[in-house]
Amino acid sequence: MARIDKTPFEAEITDLTHDGRGVARRPSKAPGEAGKAVFIAGALPGERVMAVQTGRHRSYDEARTVEVLQAAPERVEPRCEHFGTCGGCALQHYDEEKQIHAKQRVLLENLERIGHVKPQAVLPPLVDAAWGYRRKGRFSVRRVEKKDKTLVGFRETDPRFVADIAACHTVIPQIGRKVEALGRLVDGLEARREIPQIEFIAGDPAEDFGGVALTFRHLAPLSEADRAALVAFGREHGFAIFLQPGGVDSVHPLWPEAPRLAFTLPPWDIEFLFRPLDFIQVNAGLNGRMIRLALDLLDVRPEDRVLDLFCGLGNFTLPLARSVREVVGVEGEAGLVARARENAAHNGIANAQFHAADLGKDLSDQPWMREGFDTLLLDPPRSGADFLLTQLPLKQFRRIVYVSCHPASLARDAGYLVNGKGWKLKAAGVMDMFPHTAHVESIAVFEPR
């Protein structure tokens, strides 16, 4: 393995990578040759910085900023004192308004470079609150003997370590302000070395607690004293406490006996009930805006039958059901499908069907595949929907809306639809589901030519 040179070097930053690092080139030793690319954490386009190398690869190096010699106008003071050490955020030093435009550029570059497509129109970026928005996540837990304390937080930029943080400004305040208290709680448990993670999730406040649930993963049985300490913490802070001694199916409530977790979508008069490890959109405010935008782009009609793929709990399905004749949601996780059906019944929605199916495999034997639909909405995981799209009878759809959490897979799939199947990319844009991170959430609408 090549030795890493720790000598600081000066660099001019010309661009930003997809994960929020500055791009520069180190001078080449050979005259006339372009220097090797280096990706520098903590640097912004237009800046001149001093950096030190942290990694070496064949085609690029990695580095971190040690001094900003000439700052870009877009540079701001990070709100969090742990920025640069904690790996939860990558862009707190970048002006909030500029962050989303950088993400938009990533989307458009991916569409052109990977999919060889351009949208006919670029949608205005969709944004909501930039702080205190994260209502679901996972804290890592580690007892550090050298510090004589238990750390609770996100992983550092070096993922081998847990960041020593007192609070998190991107997590909803009910949880973000209690990170240090969580560390003290776990440190006082007999099983403090047997708890590797704590998952948090929040809905709307309930009558008896704040609508927040904490799930403690534990690798050994908990003593009665530890269980009592967790219950006391939950009572004090208004958190429901769940335990996870094994896999996902082992999760069960410790306190209260039957906590009620729910969130509402008021524009559609819908209440979603969920479980502590279910997938819900991280950013509640942005989620409501995203649903409205998706429904507007889909341009549904009262007589339409709509197909919603990767539907989860029915985040799009149930709002759609308020406006169309029928909507069919399909999801790979059977537990989410069961909860989606329960939520349809809970909200008195009779025109929504739900099916469980692995959308990454052959679907030719699925009965819903043979039904006729007018429009299609899909919200796939990071891997995208390339194989799925090859199976669908696309000619039946009047319009397709594609919600994406990874611009590269969206670009690939857009290329298939436009260049392979004769669709047109009518519009595309970004949505800031994860402010201060480099994560790019986007949406695209397609129509037949």
Secondary structure, 3 states (H helix, E strand, C coil): CCCCCCCCEEEECCEECCCCCEEEECCCCCCCCCCCEEEEECCCCCCEEEEEEEEECCCEEEEEEEEEEECCCCECCCCCCCECCECCCCCCCECHHHHHHHHHHHHHHHHHHCCCCCCCEECCCECCCCCCCECEEEEEEEEECCCCEEEEECEECCCCCECCCCCCCCECHHHHCCHHHHHHHHHCCCCHHHCCEEEEEECCCCCCCCCEEEEEECCCCCCHHHHHHHHHHHHHHCEEEEEECCCHHHCEEEECCCCCCEEEEHHHCEEEECCCCCCCCCEHHHHHHHHHHHHHHHCCCCCCEEEEECCCCCCCHHHHHCCCCEEEEEECCHHHHHHHHHHHHHCCCCCEEEEECCCCCCCCCCHHHHCCCCEEEECCCCCCCHHHHHHCCHHHCCEEEEEECCHHHHHHHHHHHHHHHCEEEEEEEEECCCCCCCCCEEEEEEEEC
